[in-house]
Amino acid sequence: MLDLHGYGPRLLEGAGVTLQLAVLSLALAVLLGLLTASARMSRNWLLQRIAILYTTVIRGVPDLVLMMLLFFGGQMALNVVTDAVYDRFGVDWYVNLNAFAAGALTIGFIFGAYMGETFRGAFMAVDHGQIEAGKAYGMSPWLVFRRIRFPQMMRHALPGISNNWMVLLKTTALVSVIGLTDMVRVAAEASRATHEPFTFLIPVAAVYLLIASVSEWLFARLQKRYDVGFGGH
Amino acid sequence: MPDITLWFQDLLAGNVIFTPQTLGYYWDGLVTTTQLVFLSLVIGLVLAVPLAIGRSSERRWISLPIYLYTYVFRGTPLLIQLYIIYYGVVFFDGIQETFLWPMLREAFYPALIAFTLNTAAYTTEIFRGAIKATGRGEIEAARAYGMSDALMMRRIILPSAFRRALPAYGNEVIFMLHASAIASVVTLMDLTGAARFVYARFYAPFEAFLFVAAIYLCLTFAILYFFRWLEKRLLAHLRPQS
């Protein structure tokens, strides 16, 4: 049924690439975001500065430009490093930056900056008395983070995370430009080859809407979970 | 003028990549990006005001189609919207015979249409939120004065909604500037297009993209400070009095 001039299976594969890329980048972005938020709130002056520089610069430059810089420039930087290794140690070692890895790293790196701001706001919204109570119980800082700060922070962070996820999902479409065969690239190729753009682009748009709708539902459920004990809703 | 030219040549002496010629590409790219973003924002804003009023309407046959439009345009990547318009515009029957064709054949106008429709969708939702947040007391006061719905919209709801929408709209402007980078995908020589050209010509990713990133960063900050200044002026009455 979904043959689409033989492009059906490739489109489906592309949809898989899009979804995997989005989820992997999200995981990376959340991790980087937590690190950035911690750096922003630390007492170390240097760490603070680095975090501010990272969040400001990344959020001030278009995703596509960053993606091209990291993708094209990243390969070149890697080549320089591997050449240096060869010259010095005689080890013939070549790393080819895989388009999927480069895409996930870049998107994760970009959205880490947005997540950092989201988490910072959320951490600051946690009642300080809660943290003090945890300390009074003799909890270690890690235990305070795991049992008190993180779960309470998530309640405030979820709307922002959900928002960032929706933007991230749409940003994955850009990897088609740097050569990754996600569903947008397959659809664009098929449109050019068959001169039937609507046949391919509209189903792809529908898949994005579907993923967005499903994740909206999932985030609503998560929010309910993290709102437990706060009443309302 | 010759003084500046001389100074410029001095500055660029020995520089292989940033010659007056490549800087010219970047300048043309800046002009294209500015035109594209400015035009789509202005037209999008004009479209968004009536759409937001319609979206806030209690009549579902008005609000539902507008909701669908914003849902689709906010839920799908701009790149897909651009492709659909860029590749799809040919398929409107008879469009090749109309006076519009020479315009639509170039990449600029399909990109402008896609960006306008996209920003109009986001702006509609921003304004709708602002309209919904109008204080009940203000509406009751307007009713008590015997204002008609249209007069109330014009004199009470819209002016305060515009002010409330300002911070979110500032973000949308920055978002649009950044989103415009994808115009380079459909062969348009905007800022990013110029950077891609320089990259391809000299195989110098760092120089080409870092330079353009710096330009975008400056533009972003200019927009940011402009909106901050605007907010300070227009939202002065909401600041705590000292």
Interface residues (C-beta under 8 A of the other chain):
Chain A: V57 R59 G60 V61 P62 D63 L64 V65 L66 M68 L69 F72 G73 M76 M166 K170 T171 T172 A173 L174 S176 V177 V184 A187 A188 S191 R192 P197 F198 L201 I202 V204 A205 Y208 L209 A212 S213
Chain B: Y71 V72 G75 T76 P77 L78 L79 I80 Q81 Y83 I84 Y87 G88 F91 L177 H178 A179 S180 A181 I182 S184 V185 T192 A195 R196 Y199 P205 F206 F209 L210 V212 A213 Y216 L217 T220 F221
